[in-house]
Amino acid sequence: MANVNITINGQKLQAESGKTVLEVARANSIDIPVLCYHPALSPQGSCRLCLVEVEKQRALQPACTFPISEGMVVQTESEKVQASRKFVLELLFSERLHYCMYCPMSGGEALTECELQAQAYRHGLTNWKYAPNTSKRWPVDASRKYFLMDHSRCILCRRCIRACDEIVANHTLGVRDRGTRTMIIADGDVPFGESSCVSCGTCLQVCPTGALIDRRSAYMGLQTEVERTKSTCMACPVGCGIEAATRSNQLLRVEGDWDAHNGGLLCVDGRFAVVEPPTDRITVPMMRRDGELVKASWDEAATAIAQRLQSTGPAAGLASPRLPSESLSAFRRFFREVLGSDEVGLLYGELPPVDVGPFATLPELSAADGILLVGGAPLRDQKVVGYTIKRAVDQGTTLIVVNDTPTDLDPYATKSLKVADLAQATTALAPSERLVVVYAPGLAPEVYASLRNLPAKTRFLPLIQGTNTAGAARVGLTVRAVQGAGLFVMAGDDATDGRSLPAAEFTVVQAAYRSAWTEAADVVLPSRTWSERSGHIVNIEGRELPVVAFLEAPKGIKTDAATLDLLADRVVRPMREAAR
């Protein structure tokens, strides 16, 4: 589009035609206050806080929806504008019981700032000009596990509704009644915990006030006391960008990174489940003596492991795909170069062929005009991919599901076909200009061969199982059966989930938490958790993503590299001494 000339507060600017006044102002560091507006959501202009004075317009106009035009002159801080904004804020405070001193977002320095209170301070509100509405007792819905809704703090900006519709495409939230009785509801007015809510927490992250409250982080710290670190979620192979809020070496809250490839979208596993880890943390090495696991020093444990792995014969190793590539590479080198064993693999994980065609990205999936889902269950295993597919369907994308069993995405598909009918699906999607194929592991070779024959413009997104299975493959580790008299399992913070280990004469388990595996092991070594590690993973888009540690491990817990170096030294040392 062509550029147009516009003047804001006397500053002459050029901007692309079609932009709104707010977009141009923000691009030029001109601050216009907002409440209902959020950059990840479509503007609706309902709160009226962003009103500006536009020359030749009889009334004030909402900057978030008003498009610029050639020669436009705008005032964002005139007396008329400021008086209007203050009046809007006074009305907002009168509608509900906004008792800021009892709110977890109060003070402008809370973990997550209340935008309503911040604007009140900015516009000089020191008291209520209009008495709060006490004619109704506003309920608190605490039926959800991870966060609750206090309707007395809601300003009806509808950010939560738009986030549920436009970002997650779940369409759970809406409103009931009108006027002063208007309330946010779920699924025609059922308790939120009984609704179709998937607990992704996107509504929580976009809420500008204390209406939606995170149970874990409420009252846990001020912004000045909290550190924020951008990293990568390790819950699944999507590898979403996250921002972790920590205080005093505790993880308080996880939020989506709006600038990452996932566009701020997270699932319940990446946002909430990771904040409450198991409590049975392993902090020191343990050795089995007289049938019981007892504490031991690192030197004792390492010496015993080295002696037994050598004396029992061939050694085998299994590693968790939740580990970063650096740990997996060091693990493989330890077996091949130190123990001389090729019996090493992953605990679990599935990697479909990644040479089918060029990788798709999540933004490309969202913008696709045709999506072919072949196998898999992304709404269960790679939830953010599933949400992205639903969002694309909302925008008019044609979705065809090819699977021999029903999937949760069938209701959103134009067609649901059997795998034997794959050719019918590819023919139907042939006119697509931006076709993305999302495909699972475990399909027949001829299915992958058919996908390779799709037009060159097609992009592919493999539904990998296991957080860093793709990164493991790059360093030579895959899922395989291993055999050895000695077994070393590097489990990290992974859950056993009922999986069994190969039988061995001597078993070492390196893990962050107690489990059936550690209770059956001969030696147990402590491990760092995902939040205490740094490194990289490779996600389903083929991106190498950074994992940044944002918590310090308990004293004495070594890095994976340091642990393997210590074990290597104990294996090699007797050889050196014998050679003297």
Helices and strands as residue ranges (DSSP letters): E 3-8, E 11-16, H 21-27, E 51-54, E 61-62, E 72-75, H 79-95, G 100-102, H 115-122, E 140-141, E 147-150, G 151-153, H 159-166, E 173-176, G 179-181, E 183-186, G 192-194, H 202-206, E 212-214, G 223-225, E 227-232, E 241-247, E 250-256, H 268-271, G 273-275, E 286-289, E 292-295, H 298-311, E 315-319, H 325-333, I 334-338, E 344-346, H 362-366, E 370-374, H 378-381, H 383-394, E 398-402, G 410-412, E 415-417, G 419-421, H 422-428, E 435-439, H 445-452, E 459-462, H 469-474, E 486-492, E 506-511, H 516-520, E 523-526, G 530-532, E 535-538, E 544-547, H 560-579
